[in-house]
Amino acid sequence: MVNFHYAITPRKSYYERPETDEFWTYVGNKGKKYRLIYAYERQSDEIVAYVWGKQDLKTAKRLRKKLFKLGISFGCIFTDDW
């Protein structure tokens, strides 16, 4: 999973209220969880950006940094309380 690279090109440069969500899978055994954390726009179902990582502040900051690197600005980001 470390060498996995897939580029997403956002359709817009500003998203009013992107939301974050995640899904996880495991490799080998359930102790080796991998999480895909992503930002998306609910109205268009567009995935704007994503990062692999834990469900923690460090990963959230990496996602935010990736959004800025892509030239994306936003009003606020919604999460599910993590």
mmCIF file of the N, C-alpha and C atoms, coordinates in Angstrom:
data_MODEL
# 
_entry.id   MODEL 
# 
loop_
_atom_site.group_PDB 
_atom_site.id 
_atom_site.type_symbol 
_atom_site.label_atom_id 
_atom_site.label_alt_id 
_atom_site.label_comp_id 
_atom_site.label_asym_id 
_atom_site.label_entity_id 
_atom_site.label_seq_id 
_atom_site.pdbx_PDB_ins_code 
_atom_site.Cartn_x 
_atom_site.Cartn_y 
_atom_site.Cartn_z 
_atom_site.occupancy 
_atom_site.B_iso_or_equiv 
_atom_site.pdbx_formal_charge 
_atom_site.auth_seq_id 
_atom_site.auth_comp_id 
_atom_site.auth_asym_id 
_atom_site.auth_atom_id 
_atom_site.pdbx_PDB_model_num 
ATOM 1   N N  . MET A 1 1  ? 0.812   -1.201  0.000   1.00 0.00 ? 1  MET A N  1 
ATOM 2   C CA . MET A 1 1  ? 0.000   0.000   0.000   1.00 0.00 ? 1  MET A CA 1 
ATOM 3   C C  . MET A 1 1  ? 0.851   1.259   0.000   1.00 0.00 ? 1  MET A C  1 
ATOM 4   N N  . VAL A 1 2  ? 2.058   1.165   0.459   1.00 0.00 ? 2  VAL A N  1 
ATOM 5   C CA . VAL A 1 2  ? 2.915   2.341   0.556   1.00 0.00 ? 2  VAL A CA 1 
ATOM 6   C C  . VAL A 1 2  ? 3.235   2.903   -0.818  1.00 0.00 ? 2  VAL A C  1 
ATOM 7   N N  . ASN A 1 3  ? 3.419   2.046   -1.810  1.00 0.00 ? 3  ASN A N  1 
ATOM 8   C CA . ASN A 1 3  ? 3.796   2.493   -3.142  1.00 0.00 ? 3  ASN A CA 1 
ATOM 9   C C  . ASN A 1 3  ? 2.602   2.751   -4.045  1.00 0.00 ? 3  ASN A C  1 
ATOM 10  N N  . PHE A 1 4  ? 1.415   2.794   -3.494  1.00 0.00 ? 4  PHE A N  1 
ATOM 11  C CA . PHE A 1 4  ? 0.213   3.023   -4.282  1.00 0.00 ? 4  PHE A CA 1 
ATOM 12  C C  . PHE A 1 4  ? 0.061   4.508   -4.573  1.00 0.00 ? 4  PHE A C  1 
ATOM 13  N N  . HIS A 1 5  ? -0.030  4.863   -5.847  1.00 0.00 ? 5  HIS A N  1 
ATOM 14  C CA . HIS A 1 5  ? -0.201  6.266   -6.233  1.00 0.00 ? 5  HIS A CA 1 
ATOM 15  C C  . HIS A 1 5  ? -1.304  6.363   -7.279  1.00 0.00 ? 5  HIS A C  1 
ATOM 16  N N  . TYR A 1 6  ? -2.271  7.178   -7.011  1.00 0.00 ? 6  TYR A N  1 
ATOM 17  C CA . TYR A 1 6  ? -3.340  7.454   -7.952  1.00 0.00 ? 6  TYR A CA 1 
ATOM 18  C C  . TYR A 1 6  ? -3.661  8.926   -7.804  1.00 0.00 ? 6  TYR A C  1 
ATOM 19  N N  . ALA A 1 7  ? -3.655  9.646   -8.898  1.00 0.00 ? 7  ALA A N  1 
ATOM 20  C CA . ALA A 1 7  ? -3.875  11.096  -8.839  1.00 0.00 ? 7  ALA A CA 1 
ATOM 21  C C  . ALA A 1 7  ? -5.337  11.424  -9.120  1.00 0.00 ? 7  ALA A C  1 
ATOM 22  N N  . ILE A 1 8  ? -5.882  12.299  -8.307  1.00 0.00 ? 8  ILE A N  1 
ATOM 23  C CA . ILE A 1 8  ? -7.232  12.821  -8.511  1.00 0.00 ? 8  ILE A CA 1 
ATOM 24  C C  . ILE A 1 8  ? -7.094  14.279  -8.905  1.00 0.00 ? 8  ILE A C  1 
ATOM 25  N N  . THR A 1 9  ? -7.826  14.682  -9.929  1.00 0.00 ? 9  THR A N  1 
ATOM 26  C CA . THR A 1 9  ? -7.832  16.080  -10.339 1.00 0.00 ? 9  THR A CA 1 
ATOM 27  C C  . THR A 1 9  ? -9.175  16.685  -9.941  1.00 0.00 ? 9  THR A C  1 
ATOM 28  N N  . PRO A 1 10 ? -9.186  17.562  -8.940  1.00 0.00 ? 10 PRO A N  1 
ATOM 29  C CA . PRO A 1 10 ? -10.444 18.189  -8.515  1.00 0.00 ? 10 PRO A CA 1 
ATOM 30  C C  . PRO A 1 10 ? -11.060 19.025  -9.638  1.00 0.00 ? 10 PRO A C  1 
ATOM 31  N N  . ARG A 1 11 ? -12.364 19.053  -9.698  1.00 0.00 ? 11 ARG A N  1 
ATOM 32  C CA . ARG A 1 11 ? -13.073 19.811  -10.738 1.00 0.00 ? 11 ARG A CA 1 
ATOM 33  C C  . ARG A 1 11 ? -13.152 21.300  -10.431 1.00 0.00 ? 11 ARG A C  1 
ATOM 34  N N  . LYS A 1 12 ? -13.052 21.656  -9.146  1.00 0.00 ? 12 LYS A N  1 
ATOM 35  C CA . LYS A 1 12 ? -13.182 23.061  -8.745  1.00 0.00 ? 12 LYS A CA 1 
ATOM 36  C C  . LYS A 1 12 ? -12.011 23.440  -7.849  1.00 0.00 ? 12 LYS A C  1 
ATOM 37  N N  . SER A 1 13 ? -11.863 24.738  -7.622  1.00 0.00 ? 13 SER A N  1 
ATOM 38  C CA . SER A 1 13 ? -10.801 25.198  -6.719  1.00 0.00 ? 13 SER A CA 1 
ATOM 39  C C  . SER A 1 13 ? -11.366 25.618  -5.359  1.00 0.00 ? 13 SER A C  1 
ATOM 40  N N  . TYR A 1 14 ? -12.697 25.689  -5.232  1.00 0.00 ? 14 TYR A N  1 
ATOM 41  C CA . TYR A 1 14 ? -13.312 26.044  -3.960  1.00 0.00 ? 14 TYR A CA 1 
ATOM 42  C C  . TYR A 1 14 ? -14.491 25.113  -3.693  1.00 0.00 ? 14 TYR A C  1 
ATOM 43  N N  . TYR A 1 15 ? -14.538 24.580  -2.484  1.00 0.00 ? 15 TYR A N  1 
ATOM 44  C CA . TYR A 1 15 ? -15.639 23.736  -2.038  1.00 0.00 ? 15 TYR A CA 1 
ATOM 45  C C  . TYR A 1 15 ? -16.148 24.326  -0.730  1.00 0.00 ? 15 TYR A C  1 
ATOM 46  N N  . GLU A 1 16 ? -17.423 24.647  -0.687  1.00 0.00 ? 16 GLU A N  1 
ATOM 47  C CA . GLU A 1 16 ? -17.997 25.297  0.493   1.00 0.00 ? 16 GLU A CA 1 
ATOM 48  C C  . GLU A 1 16 ? -17.893 24.422  1.742   1.00 0.00 ? 16 GLU A C  1 
ATOM 49  N N  . ARG A 1 17 ? -18.345 23.181  1.652   1.00 0.00 ? 17 ARG A N  1 
ATOM 50  C CA . ARG A 1 17 ? -18.376 22.299  2.826   1.00 0.00 ? 17 ARG A CA 1 
ATOM 51  C C  . ARG A 1 17 ? -17.966 20.870  2.469   1.00 0.00 ? 17 ARG A C  1 
ATOM 52  N N  . PRO A 1 18 ? -16.706 20.652  2.172   1.00 0.00 ? 18 PRO A N  1 
ATOM 53  C CA . PRO A 1 18 ? -16.310 19.262  1.919   1.00 0.00 ? 18 PRO A CA 1 
ATOM 54  C C  . PRO A 1 18 ? -16.439 18.434  3.199   1.00 0.00 ? 18 PRO A C  1 
ATOM 55  N N  . GLU A 1 19 ? -16.744 17.184  3.044   1.00 0.00 ? 19 GLU A N  1 
ATOM 56  C CA . GLU A 1 19 ? -16.868 16.273  4.181   1.00 0.00 ? 19 GLU A CA 1 
ATOM 57  C C  . GLU A 1 19 ? -15.741 15.254  4.114   1.00 0.00 ? 19 GLU A C  1 
ATOM 58  N N  . THR A 1 20 ? -15.382 14.702  5.250   1.00 0.00 ? 20 THR A N  1 
ATOM 59  C CA . THR A 1 20 ? -14.396 13.628  5.256   1.00 0.00 ? 20 THR A CA 1 
ATOM 60  C C  . THR A 1 20 ? -15.076 12.328  5.637   1.00 0.00 ? 20 THR A C  1 
ATOM 61  N N  . ASP A 1 21 ? -14.559 11.281  5.095   1.00 0.00 ? 21 ASP A N  1 
ATOM 62  C CA . ASP A 1 21 ? -15.038 9.954   5.446   1.00 0.00 ? 21 ASP A CA 1 
ATOM 63  C C  . ASP A 1 21 ? -13.862 9.000   5.305   1.00 0.00 ? 21 ASP A C  1 
ATOM 64  N N  . GLU A 1 22 ? -14.088 7.759   5.623   1.00 0.00 ? 22 GLU A N  1 
ATOM 65  C CA . GLU A 1 22 ? -13.007 6.784   5.569   1.00 0.00 ? 22 GLU A CA 1 
ATOM 66  C C  . GLU A 1 22 ? -13.559 5.406   5.303   1.00 0.00 ? 22 GLU A C  1 
ATOM 67  N N  . PHE A 1 23 ? -12.700 4.565   4.820   1.00 0.00 ? 23 PHE A N  1 
ATOM 68  C CA . PHE A 1 23 ? -12.981 3.142   4.857   1.00 0.00 ? 23 PHE A CA 1 
ATOM 69  C C  . PHE A 1 23 ? -11.672 2.441   5.166   1.00 0.00 ? 23 PHE A C  1 
ATOM 70  N N  . TRP A 1 24 ? -11.790 1.263   5.678   1.00 0.00 ? 24 TRP A N  1 
ATOM 71  C CA . TRP A 1 24 ? -10.579 0.542   6.050   1.00 0.00 ? 24 TRP A CA 1 
ATOM 72  C C  . TRP A 1 24 ? -10.651 -0.888  5.561   1.00 0.00 ? 24 TRP A C  1 
ATOM 73  N N  . THR A 1 25 ? -9.483  -1.452  5.420   1.00 0.00 ? 25 THR A N  1 
ATOM 74  C CA . THR A 1 25 ? -9.337  -2.852  5.064   1.00 0.00 ? 25 THR A CA 1 
ATOM 75  C C  . THR A 1 25 ? -8.138  -3.386  5.831   1.00 0.00 ? 25 THR A C  1 
ATOM 76  N N  . TYR A 1 26 ? -7.881  -4.631  5.720   1.00 0.00 ? 26 TYR A N  1 
ATOM 77  C CA . TYR A 1 26 ? -6.701  -5.179  6.385   1.00 0.00 ? 26 TYR A CA 1 
ATOM 78  C C  . TYR A 1 26 ? -5.941  -6.073  5.413   1.00 0.00 ? 26 TYR A C  1 
ATOM 79  N N  . VAL A 1 27 ? -4.666  -6.232  5.687   1.00 0.00 ? 27 VAL A N  1 
ATOM 80  C CA . VAL A 1 27 ? -3.799  -7.061  4.859   1.00 0.00 ? 27 VAL A CA 1 
ATOM 81  C C  . VAL A 1 27 ? -3.195  -8.137  5.747   1.00 0.00 ? 27 VAL A C  1 
ATOM 82  N N  . GLY A 1 28 ? -3.428  -9.376  5.412   1.00 0.00 ? 28 GLY A N  1 
ATOM 83  C CA . GLY A 1 28 ? -2.848  -10.476 6.181   1.00 0.00 ? 28 GLY A CA 1 
ATOM 84  C C  . GLY A 1 28 ? -3.658  -10.851 7.407   1.00 0.00 ? 28 GLY A C  1 
ATOM 85  N N  . ASN A 1 29 ? -3.801  -9.922  8.336   1.00 0.00 ? 29 ASN A N  1 
ATOM 86  C CA . ASN A 1 29 ? -4.613  -10.176 9.527   1.00 0.00 ? 29 ASN A CA 1 
ATOM 87  C C  . ASN A 1 29 ? -5.274  -8.877  9.969   1.00 0.00 ? 29 ASN A C  1 
ATOM 88  N N  . LYS A 1 30 ? -6.261  -8.998  10.804  1.00 0.00 ? 30 LYS A N  1 
ATOM 89  C CA . LYS A 1 30 ? -7.039  -7.819  11.191  1.00 0.00 ? 30 LYS A CA 1 
ATOM 90  C C  . LYS A 1 30 ? -6.258  -6.829  12.033  1.00 0.00 ? 30 LYS A C  1 
ATOM 91  N N  . GLY A 1 31 ? -5.080  -7.203  12.482  1.00 0.00 ? 31 GLY A N  1 
ATOM 92  C CA . GLY A 1 31 ? -4.235  -6.279  13.235  1.00 0.00 ? 31 GLY A CA 1 
ATOM 93  C C  . GLY A 1 31 ? -3.509  -5.278  12.348  1.00 0.00 ? 31 GLY A C  1 
ATOM 94  N N  . LYS A 1 32 ? -3.512  -5.515  11.046  1.00 0.00 ? 32 LYS A N  1 
ATOM 95  C CA . LYS A 1 32 ? -2.827  -4.616  10.104  1.00 0.00 ? 32 LYS A CA 1 
ATOM 96  C C  . LYS A 1 32 ? -3.861  -3.844  9.287   1.00 0.00 ? 32 LYS A C  1 
ATOM 97  N N  . LYS A 1 33 ? -4.537  -2.921  9.934   1.00 0.00 ? 33 LYS A N  1 
ATOM 98  C CA . LYS A 1 33 ? -5.560  -2.122  9.262   1.00 0.00 ? 33 LYS A CA 1 
ATOM 99  C C  . LYS A 1 33 ? -4.921  -1.016  8.428   1.00 0.00 ? 33 LYS A C  1 
ATOM 100 N N  . TYR A 1 34 ? -5.511  -0.770  7.286   1.00 0.00 ? 34 TYR A N  1 
ATOM 101 C CA . TYR A 1 34 ? -5.138  0.352   6.434   1.00 0.00 ? 34 TYR A CA 1 
ATOM 102 C C  . TYR A 1 34 ? -6.390  1.183   6.223   1.00 0.00 ? 34 TYR A C  1 
ATOM 103 N N  . ARG A 1 35 ? -6.274  2.481   6.446   1.00 0.00 ? 35 ARG A N  1 
ATOM 104 C CA . ARG A 1 35 ? -7.430  3.371   6.304   1.00 0.00 ? 35 ARG A CA 1 
ATOM 105 C C  . ARG A 1 35 ? -7.203  4.352   5.164   1.00 0.00 ? 35 ARG A C  1 
ATOM 106 N N  . LEU A 1 36 ? -8.234  4.539   4.365   1.00 0.00 ? 36 LEU A N  1 
ATOM 107 C CA . LEU A 1 36 ? -8.231  5.558   3.330   1.00 0.00 ? 36 LEU A CA 1 
ATOM 108 C C  . LEU A 1 36 ? -9.146  6.667   3.832   1.00 0.00 ? 36 LEU A C  1 
ATOM 109 N N  . ILE A 1 37 ? -8.585  7.823   4.104   1.00 0.00 ? 37 ILE A N  1 
ATOM 110 C CA . ILE A 1 37 ? -9.339  8.985   4.572   1.00 0.00 ? 37 ILE A CA 1 
ATOM 111 C C  . ILE A 1 37 ? -9.486  9.911   3.370   1.00 0.00 ? 37 ILE A C  1 
ATOM 112 N N  . TYR A 1 38 ? -10.698 10.352  3.080   1.00 0.00 ? 38 TYR A N  1 
ATOM 113 C CA . TYR A 1 38 ? -10.886 11.177  1.889   1.00 0.00 ? 38 TYR A CA 1 
ATOM 114 C C  . TYR A 1 38 ? -11.833 12.344  2.152   1.00 0.00 ? 38 TYR A C  1 
ATOM 115 N N  . ALA A 1 39 ? -11.651 13.381  1.343   1.00 0.00 ? 39 ALA A N  1 
ATOM 116 C CA . ALA A 1 39 ? -12.530 14.551  1.374   1.00 0.00 ? 39 ALA A CA 1 
ATOM 117 C C  . ALA A 1 39 ? -13.409 14.480  0.129   1.00 0.00 ? 39 ALA A C  1 
ATOM 118 N N  . TYR A 1 40 ? -14.689 14.714  0.305   1.00 0.00 ? 40 TYR A N  1 
ATOM 119 C CA . TYR A 1 40 ? -15.588 14.674  -0.846  1.00 0.00 ? 40 TYR A CA 1 
ATOM 120 C C  . TYR A 1 40 ? -16.669 15.737  -0.719  1.00 0.00 ? 40 TYR A C  1 
ATOM 121 N N  . GLU A 1 41 ? -17.274 16.040  -1.861  1.00 0.00 ? 41 GLU A N  1 
ATOM 122 C CA . GLU A 1 41 ? -18.392 16.982  -1.893  1.00 0.00 ? 41 GLU A CA 1 
ATOM 123 C C  . GLU A 1 41 ? -19.672 16.173  -2.069  1.00 0.00 ? 41 GLU A C  1 
ATOM 124 N N  . ARG A 1 42 ? -20.544 16.274  -1.098  1.00 0.00 ? 42 ARG A N  1 
ATOM 125 C CA . ARG A 1 42 ? -21.770 15.475  -1.095  1.00 0.00 ? 42 ARG A CA 1 
ATOM 126 C C  . ARG A 1 42 ? -22.674 15.776  -2.298  1.00 0.00 ? 42 ARG A C  1 
ATOM 127 N N  . GLN A 1 43 ? -22.802 17.039  -2.672  1.00 0.00 ? 43 GLN A N  1 
ATOM 128 C CA . GLN A 1 43 ? -23.721 17.413  -3.751  1.00 0.00 ? 43 GLN A CA 1 
ATOM 129 C C  . GLN A 1 43 ? -23.373 16.730  -5.072  1.00 0.00 ? 43 GLN A C  1 
ATOM 130 N N  . SER A 1 44 ? -22.093 16.631  -5.380  1.00 0.00 ? 44 SER A N  1 
ATOM 131 C CA . SER A 1 44 ? -21.675 16.051  -6.659  1.00 0.00 ? 44 SER A CA 1 
ATOM 132 C C  . SER A 1 44 ? -21.104 14.640  -6.523  1.00 0.00 ? 44 SER A C  1 
ATOM 133 N N  . ASP A 1 45 ? -20.955 14.148  -5.291  1.00 0.00 ? 45 ASP A N  1 
ATOM 134 C CA . ASP A 1 45 ? -20.304 12.856  -5.014  1.00 0.00 ? 45 ASP A CA 1 
ATOM 135 C C  . ASP A 1 45 ? -18.869 12.805  -5.528  1.00 0.00 ? 45 ASP A C  1 
ATOM 136 N N  . GLU A 1 46 ? -18.238 13.955  -5.605  1.00 0.00 ? 46 GLU A N  1 
ATOM 137 C CA . GLU A 1 46 ? -16.859 14.028  -6.089  1.00 0.00 ? 46 GLU A CA 1 
ATOM 138 C C  . GLU A 1 46 ? -15.875 13.808  -4.943  1.00 0.00 ? 46 GLU A C  1 
ATOM 139 N N  . ILE A 1 47 ? -14.956 12.885  -5.115  1.00 0.00 ? 47 ILE A N  1 
ATOM 140 C CA . ILE A 1 47 ? -13.853 12.738  -4.173  1.00 0.00 ? 47 ILE A CA 1 
ATOM 141 C C  . ILE A 1 47 ? -12.805 13.762  -4.571  1.00 0.00 ? 47 ILE A C  1 
ATOM 142 N N  . VAL A 1 48 ? -12.475 14.644  -3.645  1.00 0.00 ? 48 VAL A N  1 
ATOM 143 C CA . VAL A 1 48 ? -11.585 15.770  -3.921  1.00 0.00 ? 48 VAL A CA 1 
ATOM 144 C C  . VAL A 1 48 ? -10.127 15.403  -3.663  1.00 0.00 ? 48 VAL A C  1 
ATOM 145 N N  . ALA A 1 49 ? -9.863  14.688  -2.576  1.00 0.00 ? 49 ALA A N  1 
ATOM 146 C CA . ALA A 1 49 ? -8.495  14.286  -2.220  1.00 0.00 ? 49 ALA A CA 1 
ATOM 147 C C  . ALA A 1 49 ? -8.571  13.139  -1.224  1.00 0.00 ? 49 ALA A C  1 
ATOM 148 N N  . TYR A 1 50 ? -7.456  12.418  -1.083  1.00 0.00 ? 50 TYR A N  1 
ATOM 149 C CA . TYR A 1 50 ? -7.414  11.321  -0.122  1.00 0.00 ? 50 TYR A CA 1 
ATOM 150 C C  . TYR A 1 50 ? -5.999  11.123  0.397   1.00 0.00 ? 50 TYR A C  1 
ATOM 151 N N  . VAL A 1 51 ? -5.891  10.477  1.541   1.00 0.00 ? 51 VAL A N  1 
ATOM 152 C CA . VAL A 1 51 ? -4.606  10.059  2.114   1.00 0.00 ? 51 VAL A CA 1 
ATOM 153 C C  . VAL A 1 51 ? -4.812  8.717   2.804   1.00 0.00 ? 51 VAL A C  1 
ATOM 154 N N  . TRP A 1 52 ? -3.747  7.940   2.899   1.00 0.00 ? 52 TRP A N  1 
ATOM 155 C CA . TRP A 1 52 ? -3.743  6.705   3.676   1.00 0.00 ? 52 TRP A CA 1 
ATOM 156 C C  . TRP A 1 52 ? -3.191  7.024   5.047   1.00 0.00 ? 52 TRP A C  1 
ATOM 157 N N  . GLY A 1 53 ? -3.772  6.483   6.099   1.00 0.00 ? 53 GLY A N  1 
ATOM 158 C CA . GLY A 1 53 ? -3.227  6.708   7.432   1.00 0.00 ? 53 GLY A CA 1 
ATOM 159 C C  . GLY A 1 53 ? -4.163  6.271   8.534   1.00 0.00 ? 53 GLY A C  1 
ATOM 160 N N  . LYS A 1 54 ? -3.786  6.616   9.741   1.00 0.00 ? 54 LYS A N  1 
ATOM 161 C CA . LYS A 1 54 ? -4.596  6.307   10.916  1.00 0.00 ? 54 LYS A CA 1 
ATOM 162 C C  . LYS A 1 54 ? -5.697  7.346   11.066  1.00 0.00 ? 54 LYS A C  1 
ATOM 163 N N  . GLN A 1 55 ? -6.671  7.038   11.898  1.00 0.00 ? 55 GLN A N  1 
ATOM 164 C CA . GLN A 1 55 ? -7.746  7.982   12.175  1.00 0.00 ? 55 GLN A CA 1 
ATOM 165 C C  . GLN A 1 55 ? -7.281  8.880   13.316  1.00 0.00 ? 55 GLN A C  1 
ATOM 166 N N  . ASP A 1 56 ? -6.414  9.849   12.967  1.00 0.00 ? 56 ASP A N  1 
ATOM 167 C CA . ASP A 1 56 ? -5.858  10.728  13.987  1.00 0.00 ? 56 ASP A CA 1 
ATOM 168 C C  . ASP A 1 56 ? -5.611  12.125  13.415  1.00 0.00 ? 56 ASP A C  1 
ATOM 169 N N  . LEU A 1 57 ? -5.184  13.025  14.279  1.00 0.00 ? 57 LEU A N  1 
ATOM 170 C CA . LEU A 1 57 ? -4.962  14.413  13.883  1.00 0.00 ? 57 LEU A CA 1 
ATOM 171 C C  . LEU A 1 57 ? -3.854  14.529  12.840  1.00 0.00 ? 57 LEU A C  1 
ATOM 172 N N  . LYS A 1 58 ? -2.828  13.731  12.957  1.00 0.00 ? 58 LYS A N  1 
ATOM 173 C CA . LYS A 1 58 ? -1.716  13.768  12.001  1.00 0.00 ? 58 LYS A CA 1 
ATOM 174 C C  . LYS A 1 58 ? -2.213  13.478  10.579  1.00 0.00 ? 58 LYS A C  1 
ATOM 175 N N  . THR A 1 59 ? -3.065  12.487  10.428  1.00 0.00 ? 59 THR A N  1 
ATOM 176 C CA . THR A 1 59 ? -3.611  12.150  9.113   1.00 0.00 ? 59 THR A CA 1 
ATOM 177 C C  . THR A 1 59 ? -4.548  13.247  8.623   1.00 0.00 ? 59 THR A C  1 
ATOM 178 N N  . ALA A 1 60 ? -5.348  13.812  9.517   1.00 0.00 ? 60 ALA A N  1 
ATOM 179 C CA . ALA A 1 60 ? -6.235  14.917  9.140   1.00 0.00 ? 60 ALA A CA 1 
ATOM 180 C C  . ALA A 1 60 ? -5.425  16.102  8.625   1.00 0.00 ? 60 ALA A C  1 
ATOM 181 N N  . LYS A 1 61 ? -4.307  16.382  9.261   1.00 0.00 ? 61 LYS A N  1 
ATOM 182 C CA . LYS A 1 61 ? -3.445  17.483  8.813   1.00 0.00 ? 61 LYS A CA 1 
ATOM 183 C C  . LYS A 1 61 ? -2.820  17.169  7.459   1.00 0.00 ? 61 LYS A C  1 
ATOM 184 N N  . ARG A 1 62 ? -2.484  15.903  7.223   1.00 0.00 ? 62 ARG A N  1 
ATOM 185 C CA . ARG A 1 62 ? -1.946  15.519  5.917   1.00 0.00 ? 62 ARG A CA 1 
ATOM 186 C C  . ARG A 1 62 ? -2.991  15.706  4.821   1.00 0.00 ? 62 ARG A C  1 
ATOM 187 N N  . LEU A 1 63 ? -4.249  15.383  5.123   1.00 0.00 ? 63 LEU A N  1 
ATOM 188 C CA . LEU A 1 63 ? -5.321  15.582  4.149   1.00 0.00 ? 63 LEU A CA 1 
ATOM 189 C C  . LEU A 1 63 ? -5.501  17.069  3.870   1.00 0.00 ? 63 LEU A C  1 
ATOM 190 N N  . ARG A 1 64 ? -5.495  17.879  4.906   1.00 0.00 ? 64 ARG A N  1 
ATOM 191 C CA . ARG A 1 64 ? -5.619  19.332  4.738   1.00 0.00 ? 64 ARG A CA 1 
ATOM 192 C C  . ARG A 1 64 ? -4.464  19.878  3.896   1.00 0.00 ? 64 ARG A C  1 
ATOM 193 N N  . LYS A 1 65 ? -3.257  19.421  4.178   1.00 0.00 ? 65 LYS A N  1 
ATOM 194 C CA . LYS A 1 65 ? -2.082  19.848  3.416   1.00 0.00 ? 65 LYS A CA 1 
ATOM 195 C C  . LYS A 1 65 ? -2.211  19.451  1.942   1.00 0.00 ? 65 LYS A C  1 
ATOM 196 N N  . LYS A 1 66 ? -2.744  18.268  1.702   1.00 0.00 ? 66 LYS A N  1 
ATOM 197 C CA . LYS A 1 66 ? -2.928  17.819  0.322   1.00 0.00 ? 66 LYS A CA 1 
ATOM 198 C C  . LYS A 1 66 ? -3.955  18.682  -0.401  1.00 0.00 ? 66 LYS A C  1 
ATOM 199 N N  . LEU A 1 67 ? -5.031  19.053  0.289   1.00 0.00 ? 67 LEU A N  1 
ATOM 200 C CA . LEU A 1 67 ? -6.026  19.942  -0.313  1.00 0.00 ? 67 LEU A CA 1 
ATOM 201 C C  . LEU A 1 67 ? -5.384  21.267  -0.712  1.00 0.00 ? 67 LEU A C  1 
ATOM 202 N N  . PHE A 1 68 ? -4.586  21.842  0.181   1.00 0.00 ? 68 PHE A N  1 
ATOM 203 C CA . PHE A 1 68 ? -3.913  23.105  -0.125  1.00 0.00 ? 68 PHE A CA 1 
ATOM 204 C C  . PHE A 1 68 ? -2.928  22.938  -1.276  1.00 0.00 ? 68 PHE A C  1 
ATOM 205 N N  . LYS A 1 69 ? -2.218  21.822  -1.304  1.00 0.00 ? 69 LYS A N  1 
ATOM 206 C CA . LYS A 1 69 ? -1.251  21.555  -2.371  1.00 0.00 ? 69 LYS A CA 1 
ATOM 207 C C  . LYS A 1 69 ? -1.947  21.463  -3.730  1.00 0.00 ? 69 LYS A C  1 
ATOM 208 N N  . LEU A 1 70 ? -3.167  20.947  -3.735  1.00 0.00 ? 70 LEU A N  1 
ATOM 209 C CA . LEU A 1 70 ? -3.951  20.861  -4.970  1.00 0.00 ? 70 LEU A CA 1 
ATOM 210 C C  . LEU A 1 70 ? -4.593  22.197  -5.350  1.00 0.00 ? 70 LEU A C  1 
ATOM 211 N N  . GLY A 1 71 ? -4.397  23.219  -4.528  1.00 0.00 ? 71 GLY A N  1 
ATOM 212 C CA . GLY A 1 71 ? -4.977  24.530  -4.802  1.00 0.00 ? 71 GLY A CA 1 
ATOM 213 C C  . GLY A 1 71 ? -6.431  24.635  -4.396  1.00 0.00 ? 71 GLY A C  1 
ATOM 214 N N  . ILE A 1 72 ? -6.865  23.777  -3.487  1.00 0.00 ? 72 ILE A N  1 
ATOM 215 C CA . ILE A 1 72 ? -8.256  23.752  -3.045  1.00 0.00 ? 72 ILE A CA 1 
ATOM 216 C C  . ILE A 1 72 ? -8.424  24.621  -1.809  1.00 0.00 ? 72 ILE A C  1 
ATOM 217 N N  . SER A 1 73 ? -9.440  25.463  -1.827  1.00 0.00 ? 73 SER A N  1 
ATOM 218 C CA . SER A 1 73 ? -9.806  26.208  -0.625  1.00 0.00 ? 73 SER A CA 1 
ATOM 219 C C  . SER A 1 73 ? -11.224 25.782  -0.239  1.00 0.00 ? 73 SER A C  1 
ATOM 220 N N  . PHE A 1 74 ? -11.587 26.031  1.014   1.00 0.00 ? 74 PHE A N  1 
ATOM 221 C CA . PHE A 1 74 ? -12.878 25.560  1.500   1.00 0.00 ? 74 PHE A CA 1 
ATOM 222 C C  . PHE A 1 74 ? -13.332 26.421  2.657   1.00 0.00 ? 74 PHE A C  1 
ATOM 223 N N  . GLY A 1 75 ? -14.652 26.418  2.897   1.00 0.00 ? 75 GLY A N  1 
ATOM 224 C CA . GLY A 1 75 ? -15.210 27.162  4.012   1.00 0.00 ? 75 GLY A CA 1 
ATOM 225 C C  . GLY A 1 75 ? -14.929 26.468  5.331   1.00 0.00 ? 75 GLY A C  1 
ATOM 226 N N  . CYS A 1 76 ? -15.304 25.206  5.434   1.00 0.00 ? 76 CYS A N  1 
ATOM 227 C CA . CYS A 1 76 ? -15.043 24.381  6.613   1.00 0.00 ? 76 CYS A CA 1 
ATOM 228 C C  . CYS A 1 76 ? -15.143 22.923  6.184   1.00 0.00 ? 76 CYS A C  1 
ATOM 229 N N  . ILE A 1 77 ? -14.565 22.048  6.974   1.00 0.00 ? 77 ILE A N  1 
ATOM 230 C CA . ILE A 1 77 ? -14.613 20.618  6.669   1.00 0.00 ? 77 ILE A CA 1 
ATOM 231 C C  . ILE A 1 77 ? -15.396 19.915  7.768   1.00 0.00 ? 77 ILE A C  1 
ATOM 232 N N  . PHE A 1 78 ? -16.275 19.019  7.370   1.00 0.00 ? 78 PHE A N  1 
ATOM 233 C CA . PHE A 1 78 ? -17.078 18.249  8.314   1.00 0.00 ? 78 PHE A CA 1 
ATOM 234 C C  . PHE A 1 78 ? -16.487 16.856  8.483   1.00 0.00 ? 78 PHE A C  1 
ATOM 235 N N  . THR A 1 79 ? -16.463 16.379  9.728   1.00 0.00 ? 79 THR A N  1 
ATOM 236 C CA . THR A 1 79 ? -16.005 15.023  10.024  1.00 0.00 ? 79 THR A CA 1 
ATOM 237 C C  . THR A 1 79 ? -17.055 14.314  10.866  1.00 0.00 ? 79 THR A C  1 
ATOM 238 N N  . ASP A 1 80 ? -16.820 13.050  11.125  1.00 0.00 ? 80 ASP A N  1 
ATOM 239 C CA . ASP A 1 80 ? -17.744 12.289  11.967  1.00 0.00 ? 80 ASP A CA 1 
ATOM 240 C C  . ASP A 1 80 ? -17.179 12.115  13.373  1.00 0.00 ? 80 ASP A C  1 
ATOM 241 N N  . ASP A 1 81 ? -16.757 13.219  13.962  1.00 0.00 ? 81 ASP A N  1 
ATOM 242 C CA . ASP A 1 81 ? -16.330 13.269  15.367  1.00 0.00 ? 81 ASP A CA 1 
ATOM 243 C C  . ASP A 1 81 ? -15.095 12.432  15.672  1.00 0.00 ? 81 ASP A C  1 
ATOM 244 N N  . TRP A 1 82 ? -14.032 12.650  14.924  1.00 0.00 ? 82 TRP A N  1 
ATOM 245 C CA . TRP A 1 82 ? -12.764 12.017  15.264  1.00 0.00 ? 82 TRP A CA 1 
ATOM 246 C C  . TRP A 1 82 ? -11.689 13.033  15.205  1.00 0.00 ? 82 TRP A C  1 
# 
